[in-house]
Amino acid sequence: MSASIDEKEKAPARLTVEQVARRLNCSVESVYILTKRRLLKPLGHPSANCTRYYARCYIERLEVDEAWLARMSDVLVEFKWNKNHGKADES
């Protein structure tokens, strides 16, 4: 039990795109797609060329939400299908 407490104390409150991708078991590109489709919400109002950070507590809630994970999978499959079939992104 103390190991999990120690891990939480060491984990940062703000996660980078790479850390979010690792936690959600997807690519960095997928995190950008999910953010563009508004399934993920970065902290603050980052401009297009800024580093985006995500709240750890927010990502932890999404990790256990089965309905959200299903929506995430559907969005990513749809994006890849459109990309493979030469269709424009419909955001």
Rosetta silent file (secondary structure, phi, psi, omega in degrees, C-alpha in Angstrom):
SEQUENCE: MSASIDEKEKAPARLTVEQVARRLNCSVESVYILTKRRLLKPLGHPSANCTRYYARCYIERLEVDEAWLARMSDVLVEFKWNKNHGKADES
SCORE:     score description
SCORE:     0.000 S_00000001
   1 L     0.000  -37.533 -179.199    0.000    0.000    0.000 S_00000001
   2 H   -67.857  -26.996  178.544    2.815    2.411    0.756 S_00000001
   3 H   -63.297  -41.527 -179.458    4.272    1.872   -2.734 S_00000001
   4 H   -68.663  -34.143  177.388    1.152    3.312   -4.373 S_00000001
   5 H   -66.792  -43.473  178.288    1.213    6.302   -2.022 S_00000001
   6 H   -61.957  -40.494  178.738    4.881    6.910   -2.864 S_00000001
   7 H   -62.577  -42.495  179.948    4.120    6.678   -6.602 S_00000001
   8 H   -66.371  -36.876  179.015    1.330    9.248   -6.306 S_00000001
   9 H   -66.208  -32.937 -178.730    3.576   11.599   -4.348 S_00000001
  10 H   -84.295  -22.782 -178.541    6.234   11.371   -7.078 S_00000001
  11 L   -71.073  135.452 -179.312    3.814   11.686   -9.993 S_00000001
  12 L   -72.373  153.758  178.249    3.516   15.257  -11.288 S_00000001
  13 L   -73.239  -29.248  178.286    0.190   17.072  -11.115 S_00000001
  14 E  -109.084  129.122  179.002    0.599   18.161  -14.752 S_00000001
  15 E  -106.099  141.127  175.382    1.190   15.518  -17.410 S_00000001
  16 L   -81.102  172.880  178.524    2.766   16.168  -20.801 S_00000001
  17 H   -59.088  -41.106 -179.454    1.371   14.773  -24.045 S_00000001
  18 H   -64.496  -40.982  178.924    3.919   11.946  -23.922 S_00000001
  19 H   -67.405  -39.173  177.474    2.947   10.998  -20.367 S_00000001
  20 H   -64.271  -43.478  179.103   -0.755   11.031  -21.245 S_00000001
  21 H   -59.269  -43.299  179.331   -0.096    8.830  -24.281 S_00000001
  22 H   -62.481  -42.928 -177.736    1.779    6.348  -22.107 S_00000001
  23 H   -69.658  -33.995 -178.919   -1.028    6.253  -19.523 S_00000001
  24 H   -92.215    0.354  179.030   -3.777    5.822  -22.145 S_00000001
  25 L    57.971   51.238  177.416   -1.722    3.286  -24.136 S_00000001
  26 L  -143.150  178.335 -179.114   -1.869    5.283  -27.363 S_00000001
  27 L   -84.882  164.697  175.639    0.445    7.366  -29.534 S_00000001
  28 H   -61.907  -39.756  177.358    1.301   11.025  -29.075 S_00000001
  29 H   -58.261  -38.460  179.507   -0.535   11.705  -32.347 S_00000001
  30 H   -64.292  -36.590  177.684   -3.638   10.118  -30.821 S_00000001
  31 H   -63.579  -41.931  177.285   -3.499   12.517  -27.869 S_00000001
  32 H   -63.176  -40.430  178.675   -3.453   15.456  -30.300 S_00000001
  33 H   -63.606  -45.906 -179.346   -6.420   13.947  -32.185 S_00000001
  34 H   -64.447  -34.043  176.823   -8.378   13.412  -28.954 S_00000001
  35 H   -69.551  -42.704  179.118   -7.646   16.990  -27.900 S_00000001
  36 H   -62.876  -37.690  178.983   -8.767   18.338  -31.271 S_00000001
  37 L   -83.992    3.822  176.283  -11.991   16.317  -31.017 S_00000001
  38 L    66.406   28.526  171.060  -12.458   17.619  -27.445 S_00000001
  39 L   -88.417  -21.608  172.968  -12.268   14.256  -25.740 S_00000001
  40 L  -121.190  143.125 -179.015   -9.240   15.513  -23.821 S_00000001
  41 L  -122.646  117.597  177.187   -8.978   18.979  -22.318 S_00000001
  42 L   -73.516  160.879  176.281   -5.572   20.565  -21.696 S_00000001
  43 L   -72.168  141.223  176.379   -4.960   22.832  -18.735 S_00000001
  44 L    70.187 -150.006 -179.172   -5.372   26.526  -19.387 S_00000001
  45 L  -131.983   72.105 -176.617   -5.560   27.939  -22.892 S_00000001
  46 L   -69.272  142.074  175.412   -2.353   26.862  -24.666 S_00000001
  47 L   -76.356  173.365 -173.483   -1.598   28.404  -28.030 S_00000001
  48 L   -60.079  -32.447 -176.239   -0.953   26.170  -31.026 S_00000001
  49 L  -102.526   13.660  179.423    2.815   26.076  -30.549 S_00000001
  50 L   -93.569  159.174  172.006    2.875   25.680  -26.737 S_00000001
  51 L   -71.684  131.579  178.572    3.442   22.573  -24.678 S_00000001
  52 L   -95.834  137.509  175.946    0.111   21.190  -23.572 S_00000001
  53 L  -120.028  149.547 -179.713   -0.319   19.892  -20.044 S_00000001
  54 E  -126.802  143.716 -179.930   -3.154   17.754  -18.702 S_00000001
  55 E   -71.165  130.707 -179.889   -4.249   17.353  -15.082 S_00000001
  56 H   -59.290  -42.086 -178.114   -3.200   14.000  -13.637 S_00000001
  57 H   -63.879  -34.840  178.127   -6.464   13.662  -11.680 S_00000001
  58 H   -66.308  -45.314 -179.456   -8.459   14.242  -14.903 S_00000001
  59 H   -67.288  -37.836  178.199   -6.511   11.564  -16.805 S_00000001
  60 H   -62.467  -37.807  177.449   -6.848    9.125  -13.891 S_00000001
  61 H   -66.742  -40.731 -179.385  -10.646    9.503  -13.988 S_00000001
  62 H   -67.783  -31.980 -178.714  -10.713    8.905  -17.758 S_00000001
  63 H   -60.137  -28.376 -176.644   -8.525    5.790  -17.437 S_00000001
  64 L  -105.946    1.926 -179.712  -11.262    3.965  -15.527 S_00000001
  65 L   -91.005  103.430 -175.520  -14.266    5.298  -17.463 S_00000001
  66 H   -62.958  -38.900  179.776  -15.293    2.484  -19.800 S_00000001
  67 H   -65.025  -41.594  178.669  -17.712    4.627  -21.815 S_00000001
  68 H   -65.867  -40.927  178.766  -15.027    7.272  -22.403 S_00000001
  69 H   -62.362  -36.948  177.296  -12.498    4.619  -23.440 S_00000001
  70 H   -66.186  -42.433  177.239  -15.006    3.262  -25.969 S_00000001
  71 H   -63.133  -41.056  178.348  -15.546    6.788  -27.391 S_00000001
  72 H   -58.720  -47.778  179.818  -11.783    7.287  -27.543 S_00000001
  73 H   -61.706  -43.344  179.819  -11.368    4.071  -29.510 S_00000001
  74 H   -61.855  -43.260  179.914  -14.203    4.976  -31.882 S_00000001
  75 H   -63.458  -43.569 -178.725  -12.751    8.431  -32.590 S_00000001
  76 H   -67.998  -38.997  177.248   -9.290    7.030  -33.283 S_00000001
  77 H   -65.175  -43.156  179.136  -10.613    4.267  -35.554 S_00000001
  78 H   -62.615  -42.565  179.672  -12.730    6.803  -37.465 S_00000001
  79 H   -61.858  -46.503 -179.329   -9.747    9.133  -37.845 S_00000001
  80 H   -65.314  -38.557  179.507   -7.511    6.335  -39.162 S_00000001
  81 H   -62.880  -47.110  178.783  -10.241    5.109  -41.525 S_00000001
  82 H   -62.410  -40.233  179.268  -10.714    8.618  -42.956 S_00000001
  83 H   -64.972  -41.975 -179.376   -6.965    9.075  -43.264 S_00000001
  84 H   -71.404  -24.735 -178.516   -6.542    5.744  -45.068 S_00000001
  85 L  -102.878   13.281  173.804   -9.422    6.462  -47.444 S_00000001
  86 L    70.442   22.993  179.114   -8.281    9.970  -48.356 S_00000001
  87 L   -94.057  147.315  179.421  -11.126   11.803  -46.640 S_00000001
  88 L   -72.149  151.752  176.340  -10.615   15.175  -45.000 S_00000001
  89 L   -67.292  129.307 -173.843  -10.815   15.478  -41.211 S_00000001
  90 L  -101.489   48.130 -179.909  -14.387   16.518  -40.332 S_00000001
  91 L   -82.702    0.000    0.000  -13.812   18.486  -37.112 S_00000001
